[in-house]
Amino acid sequence: MPNPHPTGPSGSFRRSLACQVGAAALAALGLFAAPAHAADNDLYRPVPAEAGTAIPSASINFAMRPYADNTFYVIALKKGWFKDVGITITPEPLGLKVTDTNATALLLNGQVDISTEFCPLMLPTYKTSKLLKCIAFTDNFLANTILANPALHLKSFKDYIAEGKSFEEAIHAAVAPLAGKTLVGAPELSDRPFEEAVQGFAKVKWNLQVLDDSKSLVLAKAGREDFVNPEGAPIVYTLKQAGWTVLIDNGDLYKYGPSGVDSPIEHLVAIVGIGANADYVNGHQNTVLRFLSVVWRTIEAVDKDPSLFDLQAPYLNSVAGTSLDGKGVESTVKTLDPFSSFDYDATYFAKTDGVLYYRNAWSAIIGDYEAHGIMPKGAVTADSFVWAAPIWKQMAEYRGRTDALFKGLEGKTLDAPKQALLARAKELYGWYDFLDAYRLASAAAE
């Protein structure tokens, strides 16, 4: 969820494609040259596609955190899309419910193979272990938000901007009512950077009370809180619907704050993703690719048919304490957690000069954690932690090779079995399972 590295005037933080080729067949792709300084056992090691045309069966111990952008997998589970690529999610039927408190520990001890994550929350484990990796990015989190009780009748940062005030004047005016008061914030370390940045820019200090989102929501509904900064987007959405005033959010900082590559705002960009145990990933590489194909398929599906959020809403409400219908979940996601499609992922992994490029962002995050003593210097690099980069590039390469096979088969006369293989390959391709699309298209082309 929110970004973990404090920046801006209020903090002392300053800014300070990797994989090991596992087989000659993939070495030829030219995508996975490991940096010389990286240890082989700390990198993603791709393997060749399996022989034959059958999709192997596999099971994954999978867990979900209680947020709108962390539970959309329920849609795929209820639709049977993981089964379409041979995957059984355990514990059945919907995986394991976890929180920020226990998700990392369960990944670390191997009880969970893959979990939805805000990946910076896994970095503190690098004091003692290098097992946890970020294997995908799913959405940009835009819900870092300080809200005020509607009974206070306060004006927002946007209101003051609309009046013509400068960034500095508007943020001070919006946050001034918090001076010396209590802000109720979630316990996650990742919430502190946004709070510190706002304090620094506004030159206003408050007292922080740490409280779980579910408990905070109960108090907020009862009118027993004045100022809150929830962790979860569903909580933010629920309070906004109840009339709470958004004093300031991270979108305001992005739009009106200092700009430029070295801007302190850049470090507040937050990306939600998927965490995994490295031992599991490097023992089940192709299963991981198939799992992620379902993630990309689901993201495309809800974009085309938002009514699918009706399948997610009951589960989300049961774990987050909300009462959203499908349209409420859709609105939460579209406004606070916009999903990242397979093609959009190029923003993270191919556009090297962008704010969201993984090496730019994660070098800063890691540097901040090192500066605060949360993890030792040199324990991890962007390349050894963000396995999402080589994994996505591997799938992009499979897509490119499959495109070439499809083009080569255009206009050719195929016997019935090969026609069936080609048709199945195109179906899998449409489901983002480029690995198996490549396998079957290759067989059809033989």
C-alpha positions, 0 to 999 in steps of 0.5 A: 500500500503506501510508500515506505520511504520518508522524504521531503523537508520533514525527514532525514531521508535522501536518495541514495535486470537481474537474473541468472540464466538457468538454461541455454535456451533462455540464455539466447533470449539475451534478457537475463545477464546478471550484474557481476556483483549479484550472488547467483542464489539471490537472482531469479533463474528462468527455466525452459518451457516444458516439453509436450503440449499438456499444461502441468498441474500445480498447487500454490499456497496463496494469501491475500491481504485485506484490501481492494487491490489485494483481493481481486484474485477472488474473481479469478478463483470464482471464475475458475481461471487458475484452473484453466492454466493447471493451478490449484490455489490452496487452502481451497477455495479462496486461499489464506486470509492474511494481514500486514502483521503476519503475511511476511512471516508466513512467506518467510517460513514457507507456509505461504508461497505467494502473497499479495504485498506492498513489497517494501514491507518485506525489506526489513527481513533482509537483516537476516534473510534474502528469501523474500522477493517482489515478483509482480506489480499490480497497481499504483496506490493513490490512497495516501490520504489524511481525512477530517471528520465532517463535523469539523467543516474543514476546507481541503488542500484542493479548496485552497488551491482553487482560491489561488493559494500557492502549494506551500500556502494551500498545504499549510492552510489545509493541515493547520487544524491538525497542529497539536491534535491527534492523527490516527494512522495505521501501524504499517511502517509504510504509512509514515513517509506520506505523513512525514512529508505532509508535516514537512511541507505544511510545517505543522506537527501533530501527535500520531496514534497508531490503530488498525484500520478495522478499529479506526473505522469503527471509531470514525463511524461513531464520530470518535476520531477527528483526523485519520490516515487509513492504510486501506483504500476501501477504508478511505473510500468508505469514509469519503462516502460518509462525507469525511473531508480529504484534507490532503492526499498523495495525488495532491502532492504529485500534481502540485508539489515540487517536480523533477527527477530529484523531487522529494515527491518522486519518492512517495510514489507507491506501487502494490504488488505480489511477494513470494518466497524465492525458494518456491519461485526458483523451484516452480518458475513456470508455475509462477508465470502461469499464475501471473498470466491469470493476474493479467487476465483478471486485470483486463477482464475487470476493465472490460466488465466491471460487473465482475467486482460483484464477485469480489465485494462480499469477500472484501467486506468480510476481511476489511470491515467494509460494506461495499457493493461491486460498484463501490469496489470498482470505484475504489479501484479506479480512483485509488488503486488503478490496476497495471495491465501487462502492457502498462508494466513496461512503465515499470520494467522498460521505461528507464527514465521514468519515475516508476522504473523499478531501478530508479524507485527501488534504489531509493527505497532501499537506500532509505531503509539502509539510512534508517538502519532498518536493513544493513547496507549492501544486503539487497539491490533493486535487481536482487529484490524486484524479480518482477522485472526479469519475470515480466521480460521473460513473458514479454519474450514468450509473447514476441516469439509466439507472435512470430509463430502465429505470423509464420503459420498464416495461410498454411494448411494444417492437419486437424490436430495441428489446427486444434493446437493452434486454436488452443494456443490462441486461446491461451494467448488471449488469457496472457498465458504466453508460455503455453501459447508458445509451447502449443504454437511451436508444436503446431509449427513443427 
